[in-house]
Amino acid sequence: MTVVTDALAAVCLLLGAFFSFSAGLGVVRFDSLLSRLHVVAKPQVLGLLLLLAGVALRLRDTGSASMLVLVAVFQLLTSPVAAHMVGRAGLRTGKVDPAQLVYDDARPGGRPTDDA
């Protein structure tokens, strides 16, 4: 059974490292603030959760696993809030081009989509 859990831990660690690396690569490669914000918020969180799952599987300790669950919960709670605040700050400081937005919730009434 330990071989199976070690293999599963290795898969989780490798996938987590891949998603975290892709988040870092996306920050370097993407040009707009909102694109960078998306690539940091989504794959980075998934990569961290996979890394935490791999570490928990590898350690096989209840105390360590409970601490890793707390780290995962706090990451899931804070990452969307931080991404939202960075997006709002970018919109308010002019770092986001309003012409690229389909609908702008920051403006009163927003801007309807061109398709409707």
DSSP file (Angstrom, degrees, kcal/mol; ACC not computed):
  #  RESIDUE AA STRUCTURE BP1 BP2  ACC     N-H-->O    O-->H-N    N-H-->O    O-->H-N    TCO  KAPPA ALPHA  PHI   PSI    X-CA   Y-CA   Z-CA
    1    1 A M     >        0   0    0      0, 0.0     4,-2.1     0, 0.0     5,-0.2   0.000 360.0 360.0 360.0 -31.2    0.0    0.0    0.0
    2    2 A T  H  >  +     0   0    0      1,-0.2     4,-2.3     2,-0.2     5,-0.2   0.831 360.0  56.3 -68.0 -30.0    2.9    2.4    0.6
    3    3 A V  H  > S+     0   0    0      2,-0.2     4,-2.2     1,-0.2    -1,-0.2   0.908 108.1  48.1 -66.3 -40.3    4.1    2.0   -2.9
    4    4 A V  H  > S+     0   0    0      2,-0.2     4,-2.5     1,-0.2    -2,-0.2   0.929 113.8  45.3 -66.4 -45.3    0.7    3.1   -4.2
    5    5 A T  H  X S+     0   0    0     -4,-2.1     4,-2.4     2,-0.2    -2,-0.2   0.867 112.6  51.6 -68.5 -34.6    0.5    6.1   -1.9
    6    6 A D  H  X S+     0   0    0     -4,-2.3     4,-2.3     2,-0.2    -1,-0.2   0.902 111.5  47.4 -66.0 -39.8    4.1    7.1   -2.7
    7    7 A A  H  X S+     0   0    0     -4,-2.2     4,-2.2     2,-0.2    -2,-0.2   0.910 113.1  48.1 -66.6 -41.7    3.3    6.9   -6.4
    8    8 A L  H  X S+     0   0    0     -4,-2.5     4,-2.4     2,-0.2    -2,-0.2   0.887 111.4  50.9 -65.3 -38.9    0.1    9.0   -5.9
    9    9 A A  H  X S+     0   0    0     -4,-2.4     4,-2.6     2,-0.2    -2,-0.2   0.904 109.7  50.4 -63.9 -41.1    2.1   11.5   -3.9
   10   10 A A  H  X S+     0   0    0     -4,-2.3     4,-2.5     2,-0.2    -2,-0.2   0.901 110.4  49.3 -64.6 -40.4    4.7   11.7   -6.6
   11   11 A V  H  X S+     0   0    0     -4,-2.2     4,-2.7     2,-0.2     5,-0.2   0.927 112.5  47.8 -63.9 -44.4    2.0   12.3   -9.2
   12   12 A C  H  X S+     0   0    0     -4,-2.4     4,-2.6     1,-0.2    -2,-0.2   0.909 112.9  48.7 -63.0 -41.7    0.4   15.1   -7.1
   13   13 A L  H  X S+     0   0    0     -4,-2.6     4,-2.3     2,-0.2    -2,-0.2   0.907 113.1  46.7 -65.7 -41.6    3.7   16.7   -6.5
   14   14 A L  H  X S+     0   0    0     -4,-2.5     4,-2.2     2,-0.2    -2,-0.2   0.921 114.7  46.1 -67.6 -43.2    4.7   16.7  -10.2
   15   15 A L  H  X S+     0   0    0     -4,-2.7     4,-2.6     2,-0.2     5,-0.2   0.908 112.9  50.7 -65.4 -40.4    1.3   18.0  -11.3
   16   16 A G  H  X S+     0   0    0     -4,-2.6     4,-2.3    -5,-0.2    -2,-0.2   0.901 110.6  48.7 -62.6 -41.1    1.4   20.7   -8.6
   17   17 A A  H  X S+     0   0    0     -4,-2.3     4,-2.4     2,-0.2    -1,-0.2   0.886 110.8  51.6 -65.5 -38.3    4.9   21.7   -9.6
   18   18 A F  H  X S+     0   0    0     -4,-2.2     4,-2.5     2,-0.2    -2,-0.2   0.934 111.6  45.5 -63.8 -46.1    3.7   21.9  -13.3
   19   19 A F  H  X S+     0   0    0     -4,-2.6     4,-1.8     2,-0.2    -2,-0.2   0.895 113.9  49.0 -66.6 -38.9    0.7   24.1  -12.5
   20   20 A S  H  X S+     0   0    0     -4,-2.3     4,-2.0    -5,-0.2    -1,-0.2   0.903 112.3  48.9 -66.0 -40.0    2.8   26.4  -10.2
   21   21 A F  H  X S+     0   0    0     -4,-2.4     4,-2.5     1,-0.2    -2,-0.2   0.901 109.4  51.9 -65.0 -40.4    5.4   26.7  -13.0
   22   22 A S  H  X S+     0   0    0     -4,-2.5     4,-2.2     1,-0.2    -1,-0.2   0.851 107.6  53.2 -66.3 -32.4    2.7   27.4  -15.6
   23   23 A A  H  X S+     0   0    0     -4,-1.8     4,-1.6     2,-0.2    -1,-0.2   0.926 111.3  45.6 -65.2 -44.3    1.4   30.2  -13.3
   24   24 A G  H  X S+     0   0    0     -4,-2.0     4,-1.3     1,-0.2    -2,-0.2   0.888 113.0  49.9 -65.6 -39.0    4.8   31.8  -13.1
   25   25 A L  H  X S+     0   0    0     -4,-2.5     4,-2.4     1,-0.2    -1,-0.2   0.879 108.1  54.0 -66.3 -37.7    5.4   31.4  -16.8
   26   26 A G  H  X S+     0   0    0     -4,-2.2     4,-2.6     1,-0.2    -1,-0.2   0.848 103.4  55.9 -65.8 -34.0    2.0   33.0  -17.5
   27   27 A V  H  < S+     0   0    0     -4,-1.6    -1,-0.2     1,-0.2    -2,-0.2   0.888 113.3  41.7 -63.9 -37.8    2.9   36.0  -15.4
   28   28 A V  H  < S+     0   0    0     -4,-1.3    -2,-0.2    -5,-0.1    -1,-0.2   0.877 121.4  40.0 -75.5 -38.0    6.0   36.6  -17.5
   29   29 A R  H  < S+     0   0    0     -4,-2.4    -2,-0.2    -5,-0.1    -3,-0.2   0.841  95.6  82.8 -86.6 -35.0    4.4   35.9  -20.9
   30   30 A F     <  -     0   0    0     -4,-2.6     6,-0.0    -5,-0.2     0, 0.0  -0.389  59.3-157.1 -76.8 151.7    1.0   37.5  -20.7
   31   31 A D        +     0   0    0     -2,-0.1     2,-0.2     5,-0.0    -1,-0.1   0.825  62.9  66.9-100.8 -35.4    0.7   41.2  -21.4
   32   32 A S  S  > S-     0   0    0      1,-0.1     4,-2.2    64,-0.0     5,-0.2  -0.543  76.9-123.7 -94.2 157.5   -2.4   42.6  -19.7
   33   33 A L  H  > S+     0   0    0     62,-0.5     4,-2.5     1,-0.2     5,-0.2   0.900 110.6  50.8 -62.2 -42.9   -3.1   42.9  -16.0
   34   34 A L  H  > S+     0   0    0      2,-0.2     4,-2.0     1,-0.2    -1,-0.2   0.861 109.4  50.4 -68.3 -35.0   -6.3   40.9  -16.1
   35   35 A S  H  > S+     0   0    0      2,-0.2     4,-2.1     1,-0.2    -1,-0.2   0.918 113.1  46.2 -66.3 -42.7   -4.6   38.0  -18.0
   36   36 A R  H  X S+     0   0    0     -4,-2.2     4,-1.7     1,-0.2    -2,-0.2   0.886 110.7  53.6 -65.5 -37.9   -1.8   37.9  -15.5
   37   37 A L  H  X S+     0   0    0     -4,-2.5     4,-2.1     1,-0.2    -1,-0.2   0.897 109.4  48.0 -64.4 -40.3   -4.3   38.1  -12.7
   38   38 A H  H  X S+     0   0    0     -4,-2.0     4,-2.3     1,-0.2    -2,-0.2   0.917 111.2  49.2 -66.5 -43.6   -6.2   35.1  -14.0
   39   39 A V  H  < S+     0   0    0     -4,-2.1     5,-0.5     1,-0.2    -1,-0.2   0.767 113.6  47.3 -71.8 -23.6   -3.1   33.0  -14.6
   40   40 A V  H  < S+     0   0    0     -4,-1.7     4,-0.4    -5,-0.2     5,-0.3   0.881 115.0  44.6 -80.0 -39.5   -1.9   33.7  -11.0
   41   41 A A  H  X S+     0   0    0     -4,-2.1     4,-0.8    -5,-0.2    -2,-0.2   0.914 118.1  37.0 -75.0 -42.9   -5.2   33.0   -9.3
   42   42 A K  H  X S+     0   0    0     -4,-2.3     4,-2.0    -5,-0.2     5,-0.2   0.994 122.3  30.5 -81.2 -64.7   -6.3   29.8  -11.0
   43   43 A P  H  > S+     0   0    0      0, 0.0     4,-2.7     0, 0.0     5,-0.2   0.818 116.7  58.3 -69.9 -26.6   -3.3   27.5  -11.7
   44   44 A Q  H  > S+     0   0    0     -5,-0.5     4,-2.4    -4,-0.4     5,-0.2   0.927 108.6  44.8 -66.7 -42.4   -1.3   28.7   -8.8
   45   45 A V  H  X S+     0   0    0     -4,-0.8     4,-2.5    -5,-0.3     5,-0.2   0.926 115.0  47.8 -67.0 -44.0   -4.1   27.7   -6.3
   46   46 A L  H  X S+     0   0    0     -4,-2.0     4,-2.3     1,-0.2    -2,-0.2   0.907 112.2  50.4 -62.9 -40.7   -4.6   24.3   -8.0
   47   47 A G  H  X S+     0   0    0     -4,-2.7     4,-2.3     2,-0.2    -2,-0.2   0.907 111.1  48.2 -62.9 -42.0   -0.8   23.7   -8.0
   48   48 A L  H  X S+     0   0    0     -4,-2.4     4,-2.7     2,-0.2    -2,-0.2   0.909 110.6  51.0 -66.2 -40.4   -0.6   24.5   -4.3
   49   49 A L  H  X S+     0   0    0     -4,-2.5     4,-2.3     1,-0.2    -2,-0.2   0.901 111.6  47.7 -63.6 -40.0   -3.5   22.3   -3.5
   50   50 A L  H  X S+     0   0    0     -4,-2.3     4,-2.4     2,-0.2    -1,-0.2   0.895 111.8  50.1 -67.1 -39.1   -1.9   19.4   -5.4
   51   51 A L  H  X S+     0   0    0     -4,-2.3     4,-2.3     2,-0.2    -2,-0.2   0.915 111.4  48.6 -63.8 -42.1    1.4   20.0   -3.7
   52   52 A L  H  X S+     0   0    0     -4,-2.7     4,-2.5     2,-0.2    -2,-0.2   0.895 111.3  49.9 -64.9 -39.6   -0.2   20.0   -0.3
   53   53 A A  H  X S+     0   0    0     -4,-2.3     4,-2.4     2,-0.2    -2,-0.2   0.905 110.9  50.1 -64.9 -40.6   -2.1   16.8   -1.2
   54   54 A G  H  X S+     0   0    0     -4,-2.4     4,-1.9     2,-0.2    -2,-0.2   0.897 111.8  47.0 -64.4 -40.3    1.2   15.2   -2.3
   55   55 A V  H  X S+     0   0    0     -4,-2.3     4,-2.6     2,-0.2     5,-0.2   0.910 111.9  50.7 -67.2 -41.4    3.0   16.2    0.9
   56   56 A A  H  X S+     0   0    0     -4,-2.5     4,-2.0     1,-0.2     5,-0.3   0.903 111.7  47.9 -63.6 -40.3    0.1   15.0    3.0
   57   57 A L  H  < S+     0   0    0     -4,-2.4    -1,-0.2     1,-0.2    -2,-0.2   0.871 114.0  47.5 -66.2 -35.5    0.1   11.6    1.2
   58   58 A R  H  < S+     0   0    0     -4,-1.9    -2,-0.2    -5,-0.2    -1,-0.2   0.883 114.7  44.0 -74.6 -38.2    3.9   11.4    1.6
   59   59 A L  H  < S-     0   0    0     -4,-2.6    -2,-0.2    -5,-0.1    -1,-0.2   0.865  80.3-163.0 -76.9 -36.1    4.0   12.2    5.3
   60   60 A R     <  +     0   0    0     -4,-2.0     2,-0.4    -5,-0.2    -3,-0.1   0.866  42.4 133.3  53.5  40.8    1.0   10.1    6.4
   61   61 A D     >  -     0   0    0     -5,-0.3     4,-2.4     1,-0.1    -1,-0.2  -0.982  54.0-147.9-123.6 131.8    0.7   12.0    9.6
   62   62 A T  H  > S+     0   0    0     -2,-0.4     4,-2.3     2,-0.2     5,-0.2   0.888  98.7  50.3 -67.5 -39.7   -2.6   13.2   11.0
   63   63 A G  H  > S+     0   0    0      2,-0.2     4,-1.6     1,-0.2    -1,-0.2   0.921 114.2  43.9 -64.6 -43.9   -1.2   16.3   12.6
   64   64 A S  H  > S+     0   0    0      1,-0.2     4,-2.3     2,-0.2    -2,-0.2   0.895 112.9  52.3 -67.8 -39.3    0.7   17.4    9.5
   65   65 A A  H  X S+     0   0    0     -4,-2.4     4,-2.1     1,-0.2    -2,-0.2   0.886 107.7  51.5 -65.4 -38.0   -2.2   16.7    7.3
   66   66 A S  H  X S+     0   0    0     -4,-2.3     4,-1.7     2,-0.2    -1,-0.2   0.883 110.3  49.3 -67.2 -36.0   -4.5   18.8    9.4
   67   67 A M  H  X S+     0   0    0     -4,-1.6     4,-2.0     2,-0.2    -2,-0.2   0.888 110.3  50.8 -67.4 -38.5   -2.1   21.7    9.2
   68   68 A L  H  X S+     0   0    0     -4,-2.3     4,-2.2     2,-0.2    -2,-0.2   0.851 106.9  54.2 -67.5 -34.0   -1.9   21.3    5.5
   69   69 A V  H  X S+     0   0    0     -4,-2.1     4,-2.5     2,-0.2    -1,-0.2   0.896 107.1  51.5 -65.1 -39.6   -5.7   21.3    5.3
   70   70 A L  H  X S+     0   0    0     -4,-1.7     4,-2.5     2,-0.2     5,-0.2   0.908 108.9  50.4 -62.5 -41.4   -5.6   24.6    7.2
   71   71 A V  H  X S+     0   0    0     -4,-2.0     4,-2.0     1,-0.2    -2,-0.2   0.915 111.6  48.6 -61.3 -42.6   -3.1   26.0    4.7
   72   72 A A  H  X S+     0   0    0     -4,-2.2     4,-2.4     2,-0.2    -2,-0.2   0.907 111.1  49.5 -65.3 -42.1   -5.3   24.9    1.8
   73   73 A V  H  X S+     0   0    0     -4,-2.5     4,-1.8     1,-0.2    -2,-0.2   0.931 112.2  47.3 -63.9 -45.6   -8.5   26.5    3.4
   74   74 A F  H  X S+     0   0    0     -4,-2.5     4,-2.3     1,-0.2     5,-0.2   0.865 111.6  51.3 -65.8 -34.3   -6.8   29.8    4.0
   75   75 A Q  H  X S+     0   0    0     -4,-2.0     4,-2.2    -5,-0.2    -1,-0.2   0.913 110.0  49.3 -66.6 -41.9   -5.4   29.8    0.4
   76   76 A L  H  < S+     0   0    0     -4,-2.4    -2,-0.2     1,-0.2    -1,-0.2   0.807 115.0  45.8 -67.7 -28.2   -8.8   29.1   -1.0
   77   77 A L  H  X S+     0   0    0     -4,-1.8     4,-0.6    -5,-0.2    -2,-0.2   0.860 119.9  36.2 -80.6 -36.7  -10.3   32.0    1.1
   78   78 A T  H  X S+     0   0    0     -4,-2.3     4,-2.6    -5,-0.2     5,-0.2   0.784 102.5  68.0 -92.7 -27.7   -7.6   34.6    0.4
   79   79 A S  H  X S+     0   0    0     -4,-2.2     4,-2.4    -5,-0.2     5,-0.2   0.923 102.3  44.7 -64.0 -46.1   -6.7   34.1   -3.2
   80   80 A P  H  > S+     0   0    0      0, 0.0     4,-2.2     0, 0.0    -1,-0.2   0.891 114.9  49.9 -65.0 -35.6  -10.0   35.2   -4.8
   81   81 A V  H  X S+     0   0    0     -4,-0.6     4,-2.4     2,-0.2    -2,-0.2   0.925 112.0  47.2 -67.2 -43.7  -10.1   38.2   -2.5
   82   82 A A  H  X S+     0   0    0     -4,-2.6     4,-2.3     2,-0.2     5,-0.2   0.907 112.4  49.6 -64.3 -41.5   -6.6   39.2   -3.3
   83   83 A A  H  X S+     0   0    0     -4,-2.4     4,-2.2    -5,-0.2    -1,-0.2   0.898 111.2  50.2 -64.3 -39.5   -7.2   38.8   -7.0
   84   84 A H  H  X S+     0   0    0     -4,-2.2     4,-2.4    -5,-0.2    -2,-0.2   0.918 111.3  47.9 -64.1 -43.5  -10.4   40.9   -6.8
   85   85 A M  H  X S+     0   0    0     -4,-2.4     4,-2.4     2,-0.2    -2,-0.2   0.888 111.7  49.3 -67.6 -38.5   -8.6   43.7   -5.0
   86   86 A V  H  X S+     0   0    0     -4,-2.3     4,-2.4     2,-0.2    -1,-0.2   0.904 111.6  50.3 -66.3 -40.0   -5.7   43.7   -7.4
   87   87 A G  H  X S+     0   0    0     -4,-2.2     4,-2.0     2,-0.2    -2,-0.2   0.911 111.6  47.2 -63.3 -42.7   -8.1   43.8  -10.3
   88   88 A R  H  X S+     0   0    0     -4,-2.4     4,-2.5     2,-0.2    -2,-0.2   0.906 112.1  49.9 -65.3 -41.4  -10.1   46.7   -8.8
   89   89 A A  H  X S+     0   0    0     -4,-2.4     4,-2.0     1,-0.2     6,-0.2   0.901 110.7  50.4 -64.3 -39.9   -6.9   48.6   -8.0
   90   90 A G  H  <>S+     0   0    0     -4,-2.4     5,-2.2     1,-0.2     6,-1.1   0.876 111.6  48.0 -64.8 -37.0   -5.7   48.1  -11.6
   91   91 A L  H ><5S+     0   0    0     -4,-2.0     3,-0.6     4,-0.2    -2,-0.2   0.901 113.1  47.5 -69.2 -41.1   -9.0   49.4  -12.9
   92   92 A R  H 3<5S+     0   0    0     -4,-2.5    -2,-0.2     1,-0.2    -1,-0.2   0.821 113.0  47.8 -71.3 -31.0   -9.0   52.4  -10.7
   93   93 A T  T 3<5S-     0   0    0     -4,-2.0    -1,-0.2    -5,-0.2    -2,-0.2   0.454 116.6-109.4 -91.4   0.2   -5.4   53.4  -11.5
   94   94 A G  T < 5S+     0   0    0     -3,-0.6    -3,-0.2    -4,-0.4    -4,-0.1   0.634  82.6 124.2  86.7  13.7   -5.9   53.0  -15.3
   95   95 A K      < +     0   0    0     -5,-2.2     2,-0.5    -6,-0.2   -62,-0.5   0.631  64.3  68.0 -80.1 -12.8   -3.8   49.9  -15.7
   96   96 A V  S    S-     0   0    0     -6,-1.1    -2,-0.1    -5,-0.1     3,-0.0  -0.919  83.7-131.4-110.0 130.9   -6.8   48.1  -17.4
   97   97 A D    >   -     0   0    0     -2,-0.5     3,-1.7     1,-0.2     4,-0.4  -0.715  11.0-153.2 -79.6 114.8   -8.1   49.2  -20.7
   98   98 A P  G >  S+     0   0    0      0, 0.0     3,-0.9     0, 0.0    -1,-0.2   0.732  90.9  68.5 -63.3 -20.8  -11.9   49.6  -20.4
   99   99 A A  G 3  S+     0   0    0      1,-0.2    -2,-0.0    -3,-0.0    -3,-0.0   0.743  94.6  56.7 -69.7 -21.3  -12.4   48.9  -24.1
  100  100 A Q  G <  S+     0   0    0     -3,-1.7     2,-0.3     2,-0.0    -1,-0.2   0.617  88.8  95.0 -82.5 -13.2  -11.2   45.3  -23.5
  101  101 A L    <   -     0   0    0     -3,-0.9     3,-0.2    -4,-0.4    -5,-0.0  -0.599  58.4-160.4 -83.8 137.7  -14.0   44.7  -20.9
  102  102 A V  S    S+     0   0    0      1,-0.3     2,-0.4    -2,-0.3    -1,-0.2   0.883  85.9   8.3 -78.7 -41.8  -17.2   43.1  -22.0
  103  103 A Y        -     0   0    0      7,-0.1     2,-0.8    10,-0.1    -1,-0.3  -0.989  69.6-151.1-143.2 131.2  -19.1   44.4  -19.0
  104  104 A D    >   -     0   0    0     -2,-0.4     3,-0.7     7,-0.2     6,-0.1  -0.869  12.6-180.0-108.9 102.9  -17.7   46.8  -16.4
  105  105 A D  T 3  S+     0   0    0     -2,-0.8     4,-0.1     1,-0.2    -1,-0.1   0.646  77.7  69.1 -74.6 -14.3  -19.2   46.3  -13.0
  106  106 A A  T 3  S+     0   0    0      2,-0.1    -1,-0.2     3,-0.1    -2,-0.0   0.766  89.9  71.1 -77.2 -24.3  -17.2   49.1  -11.5
  107  107 A R  S X  S-     0   0    0     -3,-0.7     3,-1.4     1,-0.1     2,-0.3  -0.676  99.8 -99.0 -90.4 146.3  -19.1   51.7  -13.5
  108  108 A P  T 3  S+     0   0    0      0, 0.0    -2,-0.1     0, 0.0    -1,-0.1  -0.473 111.7   5.2 -62.4 124.5  -22.7   52.6  -12.5
  109  109 A G  T 3  S-     0   0    0     -2,-0.3    -4,-0.1    -4,-0.1    -3,-0.1   0.225 104.6-134.0  84.5 -16.1  -24.9   50.7  -15.0
  110  110 A G    <   -     0   0    0     -3,-1.4    -5,-0.1     1,-0.1    -7,-0.1  -0.155  30.3 -72.6  64.7-162.6  -21.9   49.0  -16.4
  111  111 A R        -     0   0    0     -4,-0.1    -7,-0.2    -9,-0.0    -1,-0.1  -0.977  46.7-127.4-132.9 118.2  -21.5   48.7  -20.2
  112  112 A P        -     0   0    0      0, 0.0    -2,-0.0     0, 0.0     2,-0.0  -0.231  34.4 -95.2 -64.9 156.6  -23.7   46.3  -22.0
  113  113 A T        -     0   0    0      1,-0.1     3,-0.4   -10,-0.0   -10,-0.1  -0.319  22.4-128.5 -68.2 154.0  -22.1   43.7  -24.3
  114  114 A D  S    S+     0   0    0      1,-0.2    -1,-0.1     2,-0.1   -12,-0.0   0.698 104.8  64.1 -75.1 -19.3  -21.8   44.5  -28.0
  115  115 A D              0   0    0      1,-0.2    -1,-0.2     0, 0.0    -2,-0.0   0.775 360.0 360.0 -76.6 -26.0  -23.5   41.1  -28.8
  116  116 A A              0   0    0     -3,-0.4    -1,-0.2     0, 0.0    -2,-0.1   0.477 360.0 360.0 -80.6 360.0  -26.8   42.0  -27.2
